[in-house]
Amino acid sequence: DNDGISVAISTLTASFQQIEKALLRMSERLIPDVFYNGFRRFLAGWSGGSLPDGLIYEGVSDEPVRLNGGSAAESTTFPCFDATLDIDHSQHEKVSAFLENMWEYMPEKHREYRAALGKGASVRKYVISTQDETLVKRYNDCIDALYATRSTHIQIVTKYITIPGNKEKKHRLTDIGTGGSPILKFLQAVKSHTLQAKIE
């Protein structure tokens, strides 16, 4: 029903606003140069960079294992938001392939939940079908809030990775995220796809 959908969308909007506020607090306790030079390299995986052939985990495998480093895309949270709001990343082959690869790092039940959301009823199509201007506005406000959160994420990446990386070219970690994606291009594409979901 429209009221239930409206409440759910408004709750999501408020959640995105809270996430953005939390992201903006990073600078209270974390110095960009300390993060970049002292911590970030340990988040990088073994699928490229200094260990392109992977790493042998004694007692686990006799062959090198290639794993991506930590990435927000490994969390089920934002892929579930995207699935719920019908944000389509399939138009960009590299982005879509990277996101699907990250699903492999999620717990199995999380992957199943994300897949179920993607196959479920379309919230966006439902909102369009109602021709309810208030509901359309609520949906678009929610998309704007998610877009703002992703914009803030890009600002943080610039502050904590791009700028310090440009000072320390020797580490060569500026352009590639710890998960293995070309970080700014990837995040900008994801942000752009978010805005494209708005209902005209």
DOFINU-534379 format. One line per 4 residues: number of its first residue (from 0); their letters; for each residue x, y, z of N, C-alpha, C, CB. Coordinates in nm, 4 decimals. Glycine has a CB too. Layout:
<sites>
NUM = a = X Y Z X Y Z X Y Z X Y Z | ...
</sites>
This chain:
<sites>
0 = dndg = 0.0840 -0.1189 0.0000 0.0000 0.0000 0.0000 0.0882 0.1247 0.0000 -0.0954 0.0001 0.1222 | 0.0322 0.2346 -0.0485 0.1098 0.3583 -0.0627 0.1660 0.4087 0.0697 0.0239 0.4659 -0.1246 | 0.0872 0.4013 0.1770 0.1334 0.4518 0.3062 0.2540 0.3719 0.3555 0.0198 0.4461 0.4101 | 0.2462 0.2409 0.3427 0.3568 0.1547 0.3873 0.4840 0.1806 0.3081 0.3178 0.0076 0.3750
4 = isva = 0.4688 0.1928 0.1767 0.5846 0.2213 0.0901 0.6423 0.3582 0.1244 0.5445 0.2158 -0.0605 | 0.5561 0.4546 0.1472 0.5993 0.5904 0.1793 0.6809 0.5926 0.3083 0.4781 0.6836 0.1917 | 0.6343 0.5230 0.4106 0.7061 0.5165 0.5382 0.8417 0.4480 0.5199 0.6218 0.4414 0.6441 | 0.8435 0.3376 0.4441 0.9682 0.2638 0.4225 1.0706 0.3495 0.3481 0.9408 0.1344 0.3442
8 = istl = 1.0253 0.4204 0.2457 1.1161 0.5060 0.1680 1.1693 0.6204 0.2550 1.0436 0.5630 0.0427 | 1.0825 0.6790 0.3352 1.1252 0.7872 0.4242 1.2272 0.7378 0.5265 1.0042 0.8479 0.4961 | 1.2085 0.6147 0.5729 1.3038 0.5546 0.6677 1.4398 0.5370 0.6014 1.2514 0.4179 0.7195 | 1.4393 0.4909 0.4773 1.5652 0.4770 0.4025 1.6334 0.6130 0.3854 1.5392 0.4129 0.2639
12 = tasf = 1.5561 0.7139 0.3506 1.6113 0.8487 0.3327 1.6810 0.8952 0.4602 1.5000 0.9484 0.2935 | 1.6147 0.8779 0.5731 1.6733 0.9173 0.7017 1.7999 0.8374 0.7311 1.5715 0.8981 0.8152 | 1.7999 0.7101 0.6931 1.9185 0.6258 0.7136 2.0368 0.6764 0.6322 1.8881 0.4802 0.6760 | 2.0126 0.7115 0.5064 2.1208 0.7645 0.4230 2.1764 0.8940 0.4812 2.0713 0.7882 0.2798
16 = qqie = 2.0885 0.9766 0.5336 2.1340 1.1029 0.5937 2.2205 1.0769 0.7162 2.0136 1.1909 0.6321 | 2.1852 0.9758 0.7952 2.2654 0.9393 0.9117 2.4006 0.8804 0.8694 2.1889 0.8389 0.9995 | 2.4005 0.7995 0.7651 2.5259 0.7425 0.7142 2.6191 0.8537 0.6684 2.4985 0.6442 0.5977 | 2.5622 0.9511 0.5974 2.6443 1.0628 0.5497 2.7043 1.1397 0.6674 2.5605 1.1576 0.4614
20 = kall = 2.6258 1.1640 0.7716 2.6768 1.2337 0.8896 2.7913 1.1550 0.9536 2.5637 1.2562 0.9920 | 2.7755 1.0233 0.9599 2.8808 0.9396 1.0190 3.0092 0.9452 0.9355 2.8325 0.7935 1.0317 | 2.9945 0.9409 0.8037 3.1123 0.9490 0.7157 3.1880 1.0803 0.7367 3.0700 0.9360 0.5679 | 3.1142 1.1870 0.7533 3.1768 1.3188 0.7700 3.2537 1.3313 0.9013 3.0711 1.4272 0.7629
24 = rmse = 3.2329 1.2386 0.9939 3.3040 1.2432 1.1221 3.4407 1.1765 1.1169 3.2207 1.1776 1.2291 | 3.4744 1.1153 1.0043 3.6033 1.0452 0.9954 3.7201 1.1347 1.0328 3.6240 0.9912 0.8553 | 3.7147 1.2595 0.9889 3.8279 1.3492 1.0111 3.8473 1.3866 1.1583 3.8096 1.4746 0.9296 | 3.7482 1.3547 1.2426 3.7625 1.3853 1.3855 3.8741 1.3026 1.4493 3.6300 1.3597 1.4589
28 = rlip = 3.8938 1.1805 1.3984 3.9885 1.0895 1.4630 4.0903 1.0273 1.3679 3.9133 0.9806 1.5314 | 4.0797 1.0574 1.2398 4.1683 0.9921 1.1436 4.2356 1.0950 1.0541 4.0905 0.8909 1.0585 | 4.3680 1.0935 1.0540 4.4474 1.1861 0.9743 4.4741 1.1213 0.8384 4.5816 1.2232 1.0469 | 4.4476 1.1924 0.7274 4.4642 1.1323 0.5940 4.6007 1.0674 0.5691 4.4416 1.2370 0.4901
32 = dvfy = 4.7099 1.1362 0.6028 4.8428 1.0791 0.5786 4.8671 0.9537 0.6613 4.9504 1.1819 0.6094 | 4.8149 0.9513 0.7832 4.8306 0.8328 0.8691 4.7543 0.7153 0.8094 4.7806 0.8617 1.0136 | 4.6316 0.7419 0.7630 4.5538 0.6350 0.7002 4.6246 0.5823 0.5754 4.4128 0.6852 0.6639 | 4.6652 0.6744 0.4876 4.7206 0.6329 0.3587 4.8551 0.5616 0.3731 4.7364 0.7535 0.2682
36 = ngfr = 4.9457 0.6203 0.4509 5.0811 0.5666 0.4594 5.0991 0.4609 0.5676 5.1770 0.6776 0.4834 | 5.0142 0.4634 0.6683 5.0336 0.3705 0.7775 4.9375 0.2540 0.7843 5.0261 0.4427 0.9011 | 4.8229 0.2673 0.7191 4.7187 0.1662 0.7381 4.6652 0.1066 0.6084 4.6054 0.2255 0.8144 | 4.6478 0.1887 0.5089 4.5758 0.1464 0.3887 4.6404 0.0291 0.3168 4.5644 0.2612 0.2941
40 = rfla = 4.7728 0.0261 0.3122 4.8395 -0.0825 0.2385 4.8037 -0.2204 0.2939 4.9910 -0.0636 0.2429 | 4.7696 -0.2256 0.4232 4.7338 -0.3541 0.4838 4.5916 -0.3976 0.4471 4.7476 -0.3457 0.6354 | 4.5141 -0.3077 0.3883 4.3797 -0.3425 0.3425 4.3803 -0.3980 0.2007 4.2891 -0.2210 0.3495 | 4.4910 -0.3748 0.1296 4.5002 -0.4219 -0.0089 4.5082 -0.5742 -0.0113 4.6233 -0.3599 -0.0803
44 = gwsg = 4.4499 -0.6331 -0.1119 4.4490 -0.7786 -0.1219 4.5660 -0.8326 -0.2010 4.3214 -0.8248 -0.1842 | 4.5536 -0.9583 -0.2385 4.6613 -1.0272 -0.3090 4.6271 -1.0521 -0.4549 4.6926 -1.1585 -0.2408 | 4.5235 -0.9837 -0.5068 4.4845 -1.0078 -0.6470 4.5627 -0.9203 -0.7437 4.3349 -0.9828 -0.6655 | 4.6465 -0.8325 -0.6934 4.7260 -0.7441 -0.7788 4.8291 -0.6732 -0.6949 4.6370 -0.6421 -0.8525
48 = gslp = 4.8855 -0.5687 -0.7481 4.9815 -0.4901 -0.6718 5.1087 -0.5664 -0.6439 4.9205 -0.4451 -0.5427 | 5.1499 -0.5704 -0.5171 5.2792 -0.6285 -0.4821 5.2801 -0.7808 -0.4865 5.3196 -0.5826 -0.3455 | 5.1644 -0.8455 -0.4852 5.1579 -0.9921 -0.4904 5.0580 -1.0368 -0.5982 5.1174 -1.0502 -0.3513 | 5.0890 -1.0108 -0.7253 4.9926 -1.0398 -0.8314 4.9584 -1.1879 -0.8478 5.0452 -0.9880 -0.9604
52 = dgli = 5.0471 -1.2771 -0.8001 5.0199 -1.4204 -0.8112 4.9469 -1.4758 -0.6899 5.1488 -1.4959 -0.8308 | 4.9235 -1.3899 -0.5913 4.8536 -1.4338 -0.4718 4.9483 -1.4665 -0.3582 4.7690 -1.5532 -0.5028 | 4.8943 -1.5306 -0.2550 4.9685 -1.5617 -0.1338 4.9338 -1.7033 -0.0911 4.9371 -1.4599 -0.0205 | 5.0367 -1.7808 -0.0515 5.0128 -1.9169 -0.0035 4.9772 -1.9103 0.1451 5.1382 -2.0085 -0.0275
56 = yegv = 4.8615 -1.9645 0.1787 4.8188 -1.9726 0.3174 4.8510 -2.1135 0.3674 4.6657 -1.9395 0.3326 | 4.9574 -2.1267 0.4449 5.0014 -2.2576 0.4931 4.8904 -2.3247 0.5725 5.1281 -2.2442 0.5793 | 4.8681 -2.4504 0.5421 4.7631 -2.5252 0.6092 4.6265 -2.5082 0.5450 4.7561 -2.4842 0.7519 | 4.6178 -2.4198 0.4463 4.4912 -2.3952 0.3764 4.5011 -2.4390 0.2310 4.4527 -2.2463 0.3843
60 = sdep = 4.6093 -2.3963 0.1651 4.6255 -2.4262 0.0235 4.7739 -2.4347 -0.0113 4.5553 -2.3194 -0.0631 | 4.8082 -2.5283 -0.1004 4.9468 -2.5399 -0.1476 4.9729 -2.4440 -0.2627 4.9774 -2.6841 -0.1913 | 4.8664 -2.3912 -0.3197 4.8775 -2.2978 -0.4315 4.8485 -2.1560 -0.3833 4.7809 -2.3372 -0.5460 | 4.9076 -2.0562 -0.4479 4.8771 -1.9180 -0.4086 4.7280 -1.8856 -0.4250 4.9609 -1.8200 -0.4915
64 = vrln = 4.6747 -1.8134 -0.3295 4.5349 -1.7716 -0.3319 4.5321 -1.6222 -0.3644 4.4629 -1.8021 -0.1947 | 4.4514 -1.5862 -0.4626 4.4377 -1.4450 -0.5009 4.3074 -1.3912 -0.4435 4.4410 -1.4276 -0.6565 | 4.3186 -1.2957 -0.3540 4.2003 -1.2369 -0.2907 4.2054 -1.0852 -0.3022 4.1902 -1.2794 -0.1421 | 4.0888 -1.0258 -0.3230 4.0803 -0.8805 -0.3203 4.0927 -0.8321 -0.1771 3.9484 -0.8314 -0.3833
68 = ggsa = 4.1314 -0.7063 -0.1624 4.1366 -0.6463 -0.0300 3.9989 -0.6017 0.0139 4.2330 -0.5287 -0.0280 | 3.9947 -0.5380 0.1289 3.8682 -0.4908 0.1827 3.8030 -0.3865 0.0935 3.8889 -0.4343 0.3205 | 3.6743 -0.3976 0.0761 3.5992 -0.3036 -0.0061 3.4597 -0.2890 0.0525 3.5930 -0.3504 -0.1545 | 3.4075 -0.1673 0.0497 3.2691 -0.1470 0.0949 3.1723 -0.2298 0.0112 3.2309 0.0023 0.0877
72 = aest = 3.2111 -0.2620 -0.1128 3.1247 -0.3410 -0.2008 3.1092 -0.4845 -0.1519 3.1800 -0.3408 -0.3423 | 3.1935 -0.5279 -0.0567 3.1809 -0.6627 -0.0009 3.0697 -0.6690 0.1035 3.3138 -0.7074 0.0613 | 3.0284 -0.5532 0.1520 2.9173 -0.5476 0.2463 2.7865 -0.5644 0.1705 2.9182 -0.4143 0.3258 | 2.6901 -0.6273 0.2341 2.5603 -0.6476 0.1691 2.4746 -0.5213 0.1720 2.4854 -0.7621 0.2364
76 = tfpc = 2.5101 -0.4264 0.2563 2.4227 -0.3120 0.2827 2.3870 -0.2324 0.1575 2.4881 -0.2208 0.3822 | 2.4872 -0.1772 0.0902 2.4557 -0.0911 -0.0243 2.4043 -0.1685 -0.1453 2.5779 -0.0124 -0.0639 | 2.4541 -0.2888 -0.1728 2.3895 -0.3665 -0.2794 2.2410 -0.3923 -0.2525 2.4613 -0.4991 -0.2969 | 2.2050 -0.4087 -0.1252 2.0623 -0.4272 -0.0915 1.9842 -0.2980 -0.1119 2.0467 -0.4753 0.0547
80 = fdat = 2.0451 -0.1848 -0.0762 1.9795 -0.0562 -0.1025 1.9570 -0.0387 -0.2526 2.0642 0.0612 -0.0466 | 2.0607 -0.0690 -0.3311 2.0494 -0.0548 -0.4770 1.9405 -0.1448 -0.5329 2.1830 -0.0870 -0.5447 | 1.9358 -0.2686 -0.4838 1.8330 -0.3617 -0.5320 1.6937 -0.3134 -0.4940 1.8571 -0.5025 -0.4755 | 1.6788 -0.2617 -0.3730 1.5490 -0.2138 -0.3259 1.5000 -0.0949 -0.4078 1.5572 -0.1755 -0.1785
84 = ldid = 1.5923 -0.0045 -0.4408 1.5542 0.1189 -0.5107 1.5671 0.1075 -0.6625 1.6394 0.2339 -0.4616 | 1.6012 -0.0108 -0.7110 1.6143 -0.0357 -0.8559 1.7227 0.0494 -0.9208 1.4819 -0.0092 -0.9253 | 1.8359 0.0604 -0.8561 1.9494 0.1312 -0.9149 2.0274 0.0308 -0.9986 2.0406 0.1970 -0.8044 | 2.0366 0.0600 -1.1263 2.0881 -0.0347 -1.2257 2.2344 -0.0050 -1.2586 2.0029 -0.0296 -1.3541
88 = hsqh = 2.3218 -0.0990 -1.2224 2.4645 -0.0847 -1.2547 2.5043 -0.1694 -1.3759 2.5501 -0.1241 -1.1338 | 2.4094 -0.2435 -1.4323 2.4427 -0.3358 -1.5420 2.4824 -0.2632 -1.6700 2.3249 -0.4270 -1.5705 | 2.4453 -0.1347 -1.6811 2.4789 -0.0572 -1.8007 2.6293 -0.0362 -1.8155 2.4086 0.0773 -1.7969 | 2.7033 -0.0509 -1.7061 2.8483 -0.0302 -1.7063 2.9127 -0.1657 -1.6782 2.8927 0.0788 -1.5993
92 = ekvs = 2.9665 -0.2293 -1.7819 3.0125 -0.3675 -1.7721 3.1169 -0.3890 -1.6624 3.0693 -0.4110 -1.9041 | 3.2152 -0.2993 -1.6540 3.3223 -0.3176 -1.5555 3.2709 -0.2997 -1.4133 3.4365 -0.2193 -1.5821 | 3.1841 -0.2023 -1.3929 3.1259 -0.1797 -1.2605 3.0420 -0.3001 -1.2202 3.0400 -0.0508 -1.2590 | 2.9582 -0.3457 -1.3116 2.8714 -0.4595 -1.2842 2.9527 -0.5846 -1.2522 2.7793 -0.4856 -1.4031
96 = afle = 3.0580 -0.6097 -1.3295 3.1426 -0.7278 -1.3086 3.2123 -0.7214 -1.1728 3.2472 -0.7398 -1.4214 | 3.2623 -0.6020 -1.1371 3.3294 -0.5864 -1.0077 3.2319 -0.6118 -0.8935 3.3906 -0.4457 -0.9949 | 3.1120 -0.5541 -0.9020 3.0131 -0.5718 -0.7951 2.9741 -0.7185 -0.7808 2.8881 -0.4865 -0.8227 | 2.9557 -0.7871 -0.8926 2.9203 -0.9290 -0.8863 3.0336 -1.0104 -0.8252 2.8865 -0.9824 -1.0263
100 = nmwe = 3.1583 -0.9752 -0.8560 3.2727 -1.0435 -0.7958 3.2740 -1.0235 -0.6446 3.4043 -0.9927 -0.8573 | 3.2367 -0.9048 -0.5999 3.2354 -0.8756 -0.4564 3.1301 -0.9577 -0.3824 3.2102 -0.7271 -0.4335 | 3.0243 -1.0000 -0.4538 2.9223 -1.0828 -0.3887 2.9833 -1.2106 -0.3325 2.8101 -1.1172 -0.4875 | 3.0900 -1.2578 -0.3967 3.1536 -1.3821 -0.3524 3.2163 -1.3682 -0.2144 3.2593 -1.4253 -0.4524
104 = ympe = 3.2402 -1.2453 -0.1712 3.3002 -1.2201 -0.0406 3.1943 -1.2047 0.0689 3.3873 -1.0953 -0.0465 | 3.0684 -1.2039 0.0299 2.9605 -1.1906 0.1275 2.9255 -1.3277 0.1850 2.8357 -1.1251 0.0629 | 2.8773 -1.3313 0.3081 2.8242 -1.4582 0.3609 2.7130 -1.5095 0.2688 2.7703 -1.4398 0.5070 | 2.7008 -1.6401 0.2605 2.6056 -1.7008 0.1660 2.4630 -1.6502 0.1842 2.6072 -1.8514 0.1810
108 = khre = 2.4178 -1.6424 0.3074 2.2799 -1.5973 0.3325 2.2607 -1.4513 0.2903 2.2444 -1.6138 0.4818 | 2.3658 -1.3721 0.3051 2.3586 -1.2326 0.2603 2.3453 -1.2263 0.1081 2.4836 -1.1538 0.3065 | 2.4245 -1.3101 0.0396 2.4146 -1.3156 -0.1077 2.2738 -1.3548 -0.1502 2.5173 -1.4160 -0.1661 | 2.2185 -1.4541 -0.0822 2.0839 -1.5013 -0.1163 1.9801 -1.3916 -0.0937 2.0480 -1.6258 -0.0332
112 = yraa = 1.9960 -1.3171 0.0150 1.9027 -1.2082 0.0448 1.9108 -1.1002 -0.0613 1.9313 -1.1485 0.1830 | 2.0341 -1.0623 -0.0982 2.0547 -0.9619 -0.2033 1.9923 -1.0077 -0.3346 2.2050 -0.9340 -0.2230 | 2.0124 -1.1345 -0.3697 1.9560 -1.1890 -0.4935 1.8034 -1.1881 -0.4895 2.0071 -1.3319 -0.5173 | 1.7455 -1.2205 -0.3733 1.5993 -1.2211 -0.3590 1.5429 -1.0810 -0.3769 1.5584 -1.2774 -0.2217
116 = lgkg = 1.6118 -0.9809 -0.3225 1.5661 -0.8426 -0.3409 1.5666 -0.8046 -0.4889 1.6551 -0.7452 -0.2609 | 1.6708 -0.8466 -0.5590 1.6819 -0.8146 -0.7011 1.5735 -0.8793 -0.7859 1.8163 -0.8567 -0.7520 | 1.5225 -0.9935 -0.7385 1.4185 -1.0647 -0.8137 1.2781 -1.0263 -0.7683 1.4372 -1.2150 -0.7993 | 1.2700 -0.9512 -0.6606 1.1400 -0.9166 -0.6034 1.0690 -0.8068 -0.6813 1.1568 -0.8736 -0.4601
120 = asvr = 0.9563 -0.7656 -0.6262 0.8773 -0.6594 -0.6888 0.9582 -0.5298 -0.6934 0.7443 -0.6374 -0.6121 | 0.9391 -0.4541 -0.7989 1.0132 -0.3299 -0.8189 0.9460 -0.2143 -0.7456 1.0252 -0.2980 -0.9684 | 1.0160 -0.1574 -0.6474 0.9642 -0.0413 -0.5752 0.9481 0.0762 -0.6713 1.0580 -0.0032 -0.4576 | 1.0487 0.0968 -0.7545 1.0455 0.2107 -0.8473 0.9255 0.2005 -0.9425 1.1773 0.2179 -0.9284
124 = kyvi = 0.9038 0.0816 -0.9995 0.7919 0.0634 -1.0918 0.6581 0.0815 -1.0196 0.7985 -0.0758 -1.1574 | 0.6541 0.0354 -0.8947 0.5304 0.0534 -0.8179 0.5022 0.2024 -0.7975 0.5399 -0.0190 -0.6808 | 0.6054 0.2768 -0.7574 0.5885 0.4207 -0.7341 0.5415 0.4896 -0.8613 0.7205 0.4842 -0.6848 | 0.5999 0.4539 -0.9750 0.5587 0.5129 -1.1035 0.4127 0.4789 -1.1326 0.6497 0.4626 -1.2190
128 = stqd = 0.3764 0.3536 -1.1063 0.2407 0.3087 -1.1393 0.1334 0.3798 -1.0577 0.2293 0.1594 -1.1179 | 0.1684 0.4275 -0.9385 0.0679 0.4933 -0.8533 0.0293 0.6321 -0.9057 0.1207 0.5055 -0.7101 | 0.1195 0.6943 -0.9816 0.1007 0.8322 -1.0286 0.0712 0.9266 -0.9113 -0.0142 0.8385 -1.1320 | 0.1257 0.8909 -0.7954 0.1084 0.9693 -0.6736 0.2281 1.0639 -0.6616 0.0955 0.8764 -0.5465
132 = etlv = 0.2039 1.1931 -0.6804 0.3130 1.2905 -0.6822 0.3904 1.2949 -0.5505 0.2584 1.4279 -0.7132 | 0.3204 1.2777 -0.4394 0.3863 1.2793 -0.3085 0.4799 1.1597 -0.2945 0.2817 1.2789 -0.1948 | 0.4339 1.0431 -0.3393 0.5152 0.9215 -0.3311 0.6355 0.9305 -0.4249 0.4304 0.7974 -0.3653 | 0.6149 0.9857 -0.5444 0.7253 1.0051 -0.6380 0.8305 1.0976 -0.5774 0.6739 1.0623 -0.7716
136 = kryn = 0.7826 1.2046 -0.5140 0.8764 1.2979 -0.4496 0.9540 1.2290 -0.3381 0.8013 1.4200 -0.3935 | 0.8868 1.1465 -0.2592 0.9543 1.0751 -0.1504 1.0614 0.9815 -0.2071 0.8518 0.9950 -0.0657 | 1.0272 0.9128 -0.3155 1.1241 0.8225 -0.3795 1.2444 0.9033 -0.4304 1.0572 0.7437 -0.4973 | 1.2172 1.0127 -0.4997 1.3261 1.0950 -0.5534 1.4108 1.1571 -0.4435 1.2700 1.2044 -0.6420
140 = dcid = 1.3481 1.1947 -0.3322 1.4237 1.2459 -0.2177 1.5174 1.1385 -0.1627 1.3281 1.2947 -0.1071 | 1.4699 1.0155 -0.1642 1.5507 0.9033 -0.1166 1.6721 0.8821 -0.2087 1.4648 0.7739 -0.1091 | 1.6478 0.8894 -0.3383 1.7570 0.8773 -0.4351 1.8571 0.9915 -0.4145 1.7018 0.8783 -0.5810 | 1.8080 1.1117 -0.3934 1.8962 1.2268 -0.3689 1.9816 1.2050 -0.2436 1.8129 1.3562 -0.3542
144 = alya = 1.9215 1.1466 -0.1396 1.9950 1.1220 -0.0150 2.1045 1.0173 -0.0355 1.8987 1.0763 0.0959 | 2.0739 0.9142 -0.1129 2.1756 0.8127 -0.1426 2.2853 0.8726 -0.2309 2.1116 0.6894 -0.2120 | 2.2450 0.9549 -0.3261 2.3416 1.0242 -0.4130 2.4352 1.1123 -0.3288 2.2672 1.1108 -0.5197 | 2.3793 1.1833 -0.2317 2.4598 1.2692 -0.1441 2.5584 1.1859 -0.0620 2.3685 1.3513 -0.0504
148 = trst = 2.5130 1.0711 -0.0135 2.6006 0.9817 0.0623 2.7164 0.9351 -0.0244 2.5220 0.8606 0.1157 | 2.6863 0.8988 -0.1489 2.7920 0.8532 -0.2396 2.8855 0.9684 -0.2785 2.7304 0.7905 -0.3658 | 2.8329 1.0888 -0.2874 2.9176 1.2052 -0.3142 3.0137 1.2287 -0.1977 2.8312 1.3312 -0.3388 | 2.9628 1.2148 -0.0759 3.0471 1.2299 0.0427 3.1549 1.1223 0.0464 2.9619 1.2240 0.1704
152 = hiqi = 3.1186 1.0016 0.0078 3.2169 0.8926 0.0012 3.3309 0.9299 -0.0945 3.1488 0.7601 -0.0445 | 3.2973 0.9866 -0.2079 3.3996 1.0281 -0.3046 3.4887 1.1376 -0.2451 3.3335 1.0781 -0.4355 | 3.4277 1.2313 -0.1723 3.5074 1.3359 -0.1066 3.6071 1.2747 -0.0076 3.4150 1.4362 -0.0336 | 3.5639 1.1729 0.0647 3.6508 1.1072 0.1624 3.7628 1.0321 0.0917 3.5698 1.0111 0.2512
156 = vtky = 3.7296 0.9624 -0.0161 3.8329 0.8925 -0.0943 3.9358 0.9917 -0.1457 3.7697 0.8151 -0.2126 | 3.8890 1.1059 -0.1936 3.9809 1.2086 -0.2427 4.0720 1.2570 -0.1300 3.9025 1.3272 -0.3030 | 4.0135 1.2818 -0.0133 4.0897 1.3341 0.1002 4.1869 1.2328 0.1577 3.9960 1.3796 0.2082 | 4.1437 1.1049 0.1666 4.2229 1.0040 0.2353 4.3087 0.9174 0.1434 4.1327 0.9167 0.3136
160 = itip = 4.2803 0.9215 0.0117 4.3563 0.8366 -0.0797 4.4212 0.9169 -0.1915 4.2663 0.7300 -0.1388 | 4.3403 0.9926 -0.2659 4.3942 1.0617 -0.3828 4.4985 1.1669 -0.3457 4.2818 1.1268 -0.4603 | 4.4659 1.2561 -0.2535 4.5577 1.3649 -0.2180 4.6851 1.3109 -0.1515 4.4877 1.4651 -0.1242 | 4.6757 1.2243 -0.0484 4.7997 1.1706 0.0083 4.8774 1.0854 -0.0927 4.7683 1.0875 0.1324
164 = gnke = 4.8054 1.0149 -0.1788 4.8714 0.9317 -0.2792 4.9499 1.0129 -0.3800 4.7700 0.8477 -0.3511 | 4.8987 1.1297 -0.4126 4.9702 1.2166 -0.5053 5.1001 1.2688 -0.4446 4.8817 1.3331 -0.5468 | 5.1050 1.2759 -0.3121 5.2285 1.3168 -0.2438 5.3289 1.2024 -0.2365 5.1971 1.3672 -0.1027 | 5.2781 1.0795 -0.2329 5.3629 0.9609 -0.2162 5.3468 0.8676 -0.3351 5.3284 0.8869 -0.0853
168 = kkhr = 5.3927 0.9103 -0.4510 5.3740 0.8327 -0.5741 5.4343 0.6929 -0.5647 5.4353 0.9065 -0.6917 | 5.5348 0.6756 -0.4815 5.6047 0.5467 -0.4752 5.5131 0.4310 -0.4354 5.7196 0.5556 -0.3772 | 5.4071 0.4596 -0.3604 5.3187 0.3511 -0.3177 5.2232 0.3064 -0.4273 5.2398 0.3939 -0.1969 | 5.1978 0.3911 -0.5233 5.1168 0.3591 -0.6403 4.9798 0.3014 -0.6034 5.1910 0.2613 -0.7284
172 = ltdi = 4.9204 0.3505 -0.4965 4.7881 0.3018 -0.4531 4.6780 0.4028 -0.4793 4.7906 0.2674 -0.3053 | 4.7138 0.5119 -0.5465 4.6188 0.6223 -0.5605 4.4974 0.5872 -0.6450 4.6877 0.7409 -0.6202 | 4.5164 0.5176 -0.7542 4.4085 0.4966 -0.8509 4.3292 0.3686 -0.8280 4.4652 0.4947 -0.9891 | 4.3862 0.2741 -0.7546 4.3212 0.1450 -0.7353 4.2745 0.1319 -0.5913 4.4163 0.0294 -0.7721
176 = gtgg = 4.1480 0.0963 -0.5751 4.0949 0.0757 -0.4407 4.1484 -0.0520 -0.3802 3.9430 0.0724 -0.4429 | 4.1346 -0.0675 -0.2479 4.1845 -0.1882 -0.1817 4.1109 -0.3129 -0.2295 4.1708 -0.1748 -0.0302 | 3.9894 -0.2943 -0.2817 3.9155 -0.4071 -0.3377 3.9559 -0.4402 -0.4798 3.7691 -0.3791 -0.3334 | 4.0416 -0.3561 -0.5407 4.0937 -0.3837 -0.6742 4.0297 -0.3038 -0.7859 4.0777 -0.5263 -0.7036
180 = spil = 3.9350 -0.2150 -0.7540 3.8691 -0.1363 -0.8590 3.9446 -0.0059 -0.8825 3.7219 -0.1069 -0.8212 | 3.9342 0.0510 -1.0047 3.9856 0.1869 -1.0260 3.8948 0.2830 -0.9496 3.9914 0.2238 -1.1801 | 3.9361 0.3198 -0.8333 3.8468 0.3680 -0.7287 3.7585 0.4872 -0.7659 3.9268 0.4042 -0.6120 | 3.8166 0.5977 -0.8141 3.7333 0.7150 -0.8406 3.6409 0.6930 -0.9594 3.8206 0.8369 -0.8653
184 = kflq = 3.6903 0.6287 -1.0644 3.6042 0.6009 -1.1805 3.4882 0.5111 -1.1400 3.6854 0.5347 -1.2946 | 3.5188 0.4113 -1.0578 3.4159 0.3195 -1.0114 3.3104 0.3941 -0.9290 3.4787 0.2062 -0.9285 | 3.3555 0.4720 -0.8308 3.2612 0.5420 -0.7426 3.1798 0.6464 -0.8177 3.3358 0.6083 -0.6278 | 3.2410 0.7143 -0.9136 3.1682 0.8137 -0.9923 3.0616 0.7478 -1.0795 3.2653 0.8940 -1.0795
188 = avks = 3.0936 0.6303 -1.1340 2.9950 0.5577 -1.2147 2.8771 0.5137 -1.1281 3.0601 0.4351 -1.2828 | 2.9070 0.4595 -1.0103 2.8014 0.4154 -0.9187 2.7135 0.5334 -0.8782 2.8622 0.3485 -0.7933 | 2.7752 0.6475 -0.8513 2.6998 0.7688 -0.8148 2.6099 0.8127 -0.9306 2.7969 0.8839 -0.7758 | 2.6638 0.8090 -1.0516 2.5869 0.8481 -1.1701 2.4669 0.7561 -1.1905 2.6762 0.8464 -1.2949
192 = htlq = 2.4865 0.6268 -1.1733 2.3756 0.5307 -1.1885 2.2661 0.5592 -1.0861 2.4265 0.3849 -1.1727 | 2.3066 0.6042 -0.9676 2.2094 0.6352 -0.8627 2.1160 0.7465 -0.9072 2.2809 0.6750 -0.7327 | 2.1730 0.8540 -0.9587 2.0924 0.9673 -1.0013 1.9989 0.9317 -1.1173 2.1825 1.0821 -1.0412 | 2.0426 0.8384 -1.2006 1.9625 0.7976 -1.3169 1.8336 0.7257 -1.2758 2.0451 0.7067 -1.4081
196 = akie = 1.8280 0.6816 -1.1506 1.7073 0.6103 -1.1034 1.5932 0.7057 -1.0702 1.7405 0.5263 -0.9801 | 1.6204 0.8357 -1.0634 1.5137 0.9293 -1.0281 1.3992 0.9227 -1.1315 1.5701 1.0740 -1.0187 | 1.2799 0.9444 -1.0813 1.1602 0.9399 -1.1655 1.1297 1.0801 -1.2144 1.0387 0.8807 -1.0882 | 1.1197 1.0943 -1.3452 1.0923 1.2277 -1.4038 0.9453 1.2653 -1.3855 1.1293 1.2301 -1.5552
</sites>
